[in-house]
């Protein structure tokens, strides 16, 4: 995954109303339940044997290795409270919008003779619902990280730099060298 897609996933996960299960056994039982009782599917998902999954469920194994614990937690978080996450995304896409905070290099394509060389900027900007909807739709359809960056850059271009078409007509923003991106809705 990439910076923008990870930030979208993190922002969506922050909308959950209950914490994920704490123990490895409870997390494994949740994953098996999500896969309609198939321990084989969970084993393939996590890259372990089916017998190991069964041993976690029966609490014969209690503490996974660090790398396995991270994979289990990541898969549980991806599937935790899907309706709550969906509702939060729909609300952001229809009425609330999304807040984007980033530190990245912004350069511009503008009229010759201007001082629009790229430089690192820290920007926190609320993007309206249409941009949030485009980001969610692109992520759901499996868009590349570059496509997600292009949508975010277009949103910042229109809202932050052009001030909703009130200035800087013809300005094209280049969004590169991303240090970090945090999204919230």
C-alpha positions, 0 to 999 in steps of 0.5 A: 500500500501507499501513504494515501491509501494507508492514511485512508485506511487509518482514518476509516479505522478510527471511526470504529466504536469498539476496540478490536479483540485483545487476545490472539485467540479472540482475534483468530476466532473473529477472523474465522467467523469472518471467513464463515468458519473456514480455518483453511482460508484464515491460514492462507490469509495469514501464511500459517498452517491450518493446524496453527489456526486451530491451536490459537482458537483452542487457546493451545497457543497464546502468544504469536510471533511478532510478525504473525501478531502484526499480520493478525492485528492488521487483518482484524482491523481491516474487517472490524465493524464494516457497517460503522466504517461504511457509514462514516465514509458515506457521511464524509462523502455526502456531507462532511468532507475530509481533512487532509494534513500533509507535509510535502513538496508542492511545485506548480506549473504556471505562467513563465516568470513566476516564482513557483519552484517547488518547496516543502509545505505543511498544509492542513486543509478541509476538502469538500465531500466530492473529493472525499467521495472520489478518494473512497471510490478510487480506493474501493476500485483498487486505484494506484497510489499515484491516482490517489495522490492525483485526486488529493493534489487536485483537491488541494489545488482547487481548494487551497491554492486556487481558493475555489477558482477565485485566484491563480487561474491556470495553476497546476499543482504537483504533489511530490516528495510526501513526508506524511499525510494524515486524513480525518473525517 
